[in-house]
């Protein structure tokens, strides 16, 4: 909502919403004001949030102070108090030091905390193109070696799980491509890695440097699950589409792996062969682990201007699938009816749905009413609705109608929203998978 208000030139209302304690409105206002170099007003918007000590607000306040030229104040805001409970608390401070041109201090701040994978990535990112590759490699080496040893010992929770990939990335950007390929290739061949990402990183490295034969061996062998897509995409980039398609069809025939079907669907879609792409995905439309294949097929047909054919795909589903995915299929069907210009039919169908089974029935009907040009009816329905999403969609409609003040008034205060969320949690059984 805040972004939409700004897009339509309502900065004053974004600031007013900030007074309600709306964090995202304040954030949008600060972004816009900083873009206009009005840093004093930006500070006045962000300061009330920052004084609470909430980390995201403090970080944003430091950015405003930095842009005001008050670097030491900015650093004071993001520098962790000792002792820190988590090493990643140094991340914002390191980024600010680097921005201030104090890169060596930034590296020194991160160095004691590199067992945190996020800080390993931060170190590599903030030193990109800064002539510090040798220092970074020196810091990553023990983590990478520890990861290799952990893999050899069957220990899967070592903090160096991504250090192997990062080490190769830094070697590559330092111009030591052969060394990067040799090192990561040996790790993959010897299974001295902890996550499949390492195989994918190696495949991407080979692709970037045109090592097609090595990539073919990787992508069509025991690592096909992780590397085949990189291999076929490399062939496609070399205008060897037919070869890529042949490889994919052969492997699908041999393994019928759903990931490989996904890759072939993408290849055919990029060539505009939509019907063939749909047919490749069809055998997996009802697989429990790749329901998105049906979504992709529907999206491809809609983008190709054929919503009626997409509707037919839904109608072809088995009774068991339709029963198990009733909500998903019904929502998709209503959207497709609207895409096909059958708004009145969609509205009638949505209105007949039992409210107790479809938690967003009102907002769905309002969406369909808007598509049919019946905006006033949509607004009226949302104003009377008790659905949790109704105020958000109502606000969007009102803003687009040029009624931003009414839109803001329609949104519940953050304190009310928190109360609603708390009540919802109390009436919801805990999820055993959380």
Protein Blocks (a to p, Z undefined) as FASTA:
>chain_A
ZZmmmmnopamlmmmmmmnopaklmmmmmmmmmmnopaklmmmmmmmmmmnopaklmmmm
mmmmmmnopamlmmmmmmccdddfbfklmmmmmmmmmmnopamlmmmmmmmmmmpmklmm
mmmmmmgonlpmmmmmmmmmmmmmmmmmmmmnopakbfklmmmmmmmmmmmmnopamlmm
mmmmmmmmnopafbfklmmmmmmmmmmnopaklmmmmmmmmmlmmmmmmmmmmmmmnopm
mmmmmmmmmmmmmnopaklmmmmmmmmmmnopamlmmmmmmmmmmgfklmmlmmmmmmmm
mmnopaklmmmmmmmpcfklmmmmmmmmmmmmmmmmmmnopmmlmmmmmmmpcfklmmkl
mmmmmmmmmmnopamlmmmmmmmpcbfklmmmmmmmmmmnopaklmmmmpccfklmmmmm
mmmmmmpccdfkZZ
